[in-house]
């Protein structure tokens, strides 16, 4: 049996590094390991600090999701101190968080994932008139015209003729796994370039409500943006009109470009509806509260657990059932490596044992990653857009069910196709459409409240430490674009005594546990997964990128003895 080791290192996201190692056998992936190669330990930085400042430090966990850790941290401290934020603050957080979804998912599709499906060089062979005809058939977007597409093709050709592809350098162009006609490739490349410009406009909402982007300002107890229609330095009528314009701009691109592109491209890759499903267990902690986080029945995305791919029931989510294990991670627990600790008991004690010898043989090492292994009631879980879509679908959420039906009908596939790499990507599009539409409703709620005289955005009753109990603990949950996020804080004598964050990538990039259970990446890569070329592992990028952990920048390919035989750049 032909067996080859393939290593993708790093598959890099801006805020961290990920290494994927697989064993390939006769064109399929037989086994896989996900290795997180960066340690940060922000939980250690937060100990001893004022809990009201925690959000500003926690927000720096991620440079891509520039809002989610701040909101989760604020919610954790508010839960510990018994603070209920005003309705206006809840609506503004939904707007800020919602725009993060729309921005992040569109950027992911075009700039981190689309080129796994789109052959840029093939666009040079396209007939712009035929491409424009296809574009008009799927969307009224004005730039789907022949003149614009011809200019995009000219720009790409100039890159090629100069001997450099610029931002499209190092792709696996011409790979046999690419299936799009040249005209569809040209449309996708055109929209890729438009998205680069679009994204810098829609984040204005963050700068208006948060003062800046990335890392807008937040506040334990509410939001730091005062509302006064008569003051030029606050949220006033001019700012509200700018916010409305930004929302409309975001919605237009989602409805007329991103969503039509996603569905059209998916139609050429239906076979990926049977590849990369993975664990079959899905966790959603719920989010986008319509009436505050205490009213979980009115979340846009309901909380719950789906196990064994069973969409006939949704199990109740209980954060007390979350534990983290370290049997294969570069950490130690005072209780021993076999222990599983709830985050309120959690420890972050690094114990780096060094890379395996040789480094290429990850599976020969007892410990192989900086990522802990979170488990829910003992089970490995996938989190993210697919988890949210499946929990919402199983719970009967009407908007999700309608869009899922639209996708399945247009692709002419059945519900089992949801459990796949393709399903994961489609789920991201479904929730982007839903949240983009929700932005209008939240904006209207905010304007109506202001019109009725309610401008309060901060609850200051429990702001001073003199009002706090001697000890307290809180849990802040949030559904980040990449999945379920939890922040757990303990406070003693006005200072943080323990802080733990279990982030989406902790769930999805989880290593094996002591029982041999693999994490979501590892399971997806071994679920009916092809690999046509060991020296150009495009299929690995497709599945790993469908979780949105990172952007590949280099691939190392080794033979079965661990000897490096070549190095190839990945897009």
Secondary structure as GFF3:
##gff-version 3
##sequence-region A 1 571
A	DSSP	beta_strand	3	9	.	.	.	ID=ss1
A	DSSP	beta_strand	11	12	.	.	.	ID=ss2
A	DSSP	beta_strand	18	25	.	.	.	ID=ss3
A	DSSP	beta_strand	28	36	.	.	.	ID=ss4
A	DSSP	alpha_helix	42	46	.	.	.	ID=ss5
A	DSSP	three_ten_helix	51	53	.	.	.	ID=ss6
A	DSSP	alpha_helix	54	58	.	.	.	ID=ss7
A	DSSP	three_ten_helix	59	61	.	.	.	ID=ss8
A	DSSP	alpha_helix	68	81	.	.	.	ID=ss9
A	DSSP	alpha_helix	87	107	.	.	.	ID=ss10
A	DSSP	pi_helix	108	113	.	.	.	ID=ss11
A	DSSP	three_ten_helix	114	116	.	.	.	ID=ss12
A	DSSP	three_ten_helix	121	125	.	.	.	ID=ss13
A	DSSP	alpha_helix	128	138	.	.	.	ID=ss14
A	DSSP	alpha_helix	146	161	.	.	.	ID=ss15
A	DSSP	three_ten_helix	166	168	.	.	.	ID=ss16
A	DSSP	alpha_helix	182	202	.	.	.	ID=ss17
A	DSSP	alpha_helix	204	210	.	.	.	ID=ss18
A	DSSP	alpha_helix	237	253	.	.	.	ID=ss19
A	DSSP	pi_helix	254	258	.	.	.	ID=ss20
A	DSSP	alpha_helix	259	266	.	.	.	ID=ss21
A	DSSP	three_ten_helix	270	274	.	.	.	ID=ss22
A	DSSP	beta_strand	282	284	.	.	.	ID=ss23
A	DSSP	beta_strand	287	289	.	.	.	ID=ss24
A	DSSP	three_ten_helix	296	298	.	.	.	ID=ss25
A	DSSP	beta_strand	299	301	.	.	.	ID=ss26
A	DSSP	beta_strand	304	306	.	.	.	ID=ss27
A	DSSP	three_ten_helix	319	321	.	.	.	ID=ss28
A	DSSP	beta_strand	322	325	.	.	.	ID=ss29
A	DSSP	beta_strand	340	341	.	.	.	ID=ss30
A	DSSP	three_ten_helix	343	345	.	.	.	ID=ss31
A	DSSP	three_ten_helix	362	364	.	.	.	ID=ss32
A	DSSP	beta_strand	373	376	.	.	.	ID=ss33
A	DSSP	alpha_helix	385	394	.	.	.	ID=ss34
A	DSSP	alpha_helix	398	411	.	.	.	ID=ss35
A	DSSP	three_ten_helix	415	418	.	.	.	ID=ss36
A	DSSP	alpha_helix	421	451	.	.	.	ID=ss37
A	DSSP	three_ten_helix	465	467	.	.	.	ID=ss38
A	DSSP	beta_strand	471	480	.	.	.	ID=ss39
A	DSSP	beta_strand	483	492	.	.	.	ID=ss40
A	DSSP	beta_strand	495	502	.	.	.	ID=ss41
A	DSSP	alpha_helix	504	508	.	.	.	ID=ss42
A	DSSP	alpha_helix	520	525	.	.	.	ID=ss43
A	DSSP	alpha_helix	538	546	.	.	.	ID=ss44
A	DSSP	beta_strand	551	552	.	.	.	ID=ss45
A	DSSP	beta_strand	555	558	.	.	.	ID=ss46
A	DSSP	beta_strand	564	568	.	.	.	ID=ss47
###
